[in-house]
């Protein structure tokens, strides 16, 4: 049995080589009685300003159950941990299928689903509408410089999915045992030793590109086929079962098992799937703005006198409030040391997002400040009412930015008090930043609830409400506005179709999407094993 000991508090500069002796002193057991020892979690406690400490969690395996009992009775934070369940199939391979499984989409859900299929003996055909990450990066850079957009290769579409141009946070609230596996793959493929022990693991957009290249190499080495620039325009189904997919140019590919990982921005594909008979329903999501501050200011608020000390990372925050209307308002995808960016995937739209490199060294902190919206806001009785709601907000933001993919921006205090104020910074990854009045982009009720939330956040973080803050519009793609109905990962009413990830409305973020893709792939492997 393994014993997990948590809440070990040490100075930031505490050397890891001294951790084992420290743990032996805590448990009061000689070192020769320890069979295995490992650091499993490293976090930060900044609640006492000026006295920041590392908070560690370790696991030890001892030679006898009697010693386990002794440690658990002696150390309040010690508890027994049963062996982690094996989330994979007991049988590590399946009979080679006569028809390759097809995976649509090379974001986290698609990549991890494809990797699972390939490693278990069913290498798939992976179809991605966008371009390989090295080409895609050039397209995105050109868009941010000149406003020239490729509708199939941009911030949202292409190898790696929308997460490639993001903060690369690997935090998640799901308790699936596959989480550790996913973070381990990122640790290996992104070349970040120790990533899996971080309480808030972060990859960074610069390392995510390398991760994509390594993932591609692995998939190809296992026999998978990857085709870029291959947008699926139709799904052929007969008698309630997938038979084939048809690409944009007309090519038809036979398919009996289709893992669908299209991402939250493939609105055209989602509409095609609805017309093909895929059952969907609208779901709530959240919209708002992105707020930016000097990172130094957030560090002072969160760390006090310890701000700027060696070893102290750029500070983040997590905020939430309940408006009088009952609407939730919260921070979303907070990016310490990051940058605000234009996140468009087509003409006439201006969604924004945040991203950061692994070093988080931009000197700026940004976060979405969003409010929940539901059918009461965007209309009932139509699956795509929420999508059209998103599109309307993004079109208004596009016009407010002067068109040409300028990001509309407003001084934070000006938004709160209605007074004209200069922008504190006015830079972002976009062709330009346009000073604009952001009122009128969001529905009046949502806008007022955001003001309420911001005022509450200013009470929580003294100094958060400042003329040094800037708001950018519009944060609209927090999650998919639709959910594809499924049972045991298979589409309700269409056998052989497995909708997964954010685009299917069953995940939110890199890790949960990757886990969902793996679970969908495991279900396909079960089906292949049964048929084999």
Number of C-alpha atoms within 10 A of each C-alpha: 14 18 21 20 25 19 16 17 16 16 11 17 11 12 9 9 8 9 17 16 11 14 18 14 12 14 18 13 15 10 14 8 12 15 12 11 17 14 19 17 19 21 17 18 14 17 12 12 15 15 14 22 20 18 18 21 20 21 21 22 19 21 14 12 12 9 16 21 13 13 22 17 13 13 14 11 15 21 18 17 12 9 8 8 9 9 13 13 13 7 10 10 16 19 14 14 17 10 14 20 26 27 28 26 31 31 29 31 38 34 27 26 30 32 24 23 28 24 16 20 17 27 24 27 22 24 23 29 24 26 22 22 23 14 14 21 20 13 19 24 18 17 22 23 13 13 20 17 20 19 15 20 27 28 29 25 29 26 32 30 30 21 22 29 25 27 27 25 22 22 17 15 9 12 9 14 13 22 19 15 16 20 21 18 16 26 19 16 19 22 16 15 12 15 22 25 20 17 17 15 20 24 25 25 23 19 19 25 20 17 23 25 17 16 22 21 12 16 23 14 12 17 15 23 18 18 15 17 16 21 20 24 16 18 24 16 19 11 9 15 17 19 20 19 22 17 18 13 10 11 11 16 17 15 22 20 26 27 28 24 31 28 31 23 22 18 19 10 18 21 13 15 17 15 12 14 14 21 17 20 15 22 19 18 21 24 26 31 28 28 24 28 25 19 23 17 21 24 22 18 19 22 23 18 14 17 21 14 12 9 8 18 16 23 21 17 18 11 16 18 20 15 18 9 10 10 18 18 27 22 23 25 21 26 30 31 26 28 25 27 23 28 28 27 20 16 16 16 24 30 26 27 31 28 29 28 23 19 16 22 16 14 15 22 31 32 28 29 25 28 25 18 20 17 16 8 15 17 15 13 9 12 20 22 20 24 19 15 18 24 18 15 23 25 20 21 31 25 18 24 24 16 19 18 30 24 33 27 29 26 29 26 19 20 19 15 9 12 11 13 14 16 21 17 16 19 17 19 22 23 21 21 22 20 20 19 18 23 14 12 22 24 12 11 11 23 21 16 24 26 17 17 25 24 15 18 21 13 12 12 14 13 15 19 18 16 16 18 22 26 27 33 31 32 27 26 20 20 22 28 29 25 21 23 19 21 9 10 22 22 21 18 16 19 19 22 28 28 28 33 30 30 28 26 25 20 24 19 21 24 28 26 28 29 26 28 33 28 23 31 31 20 19 25 26 15 14 19 15 10 10 11
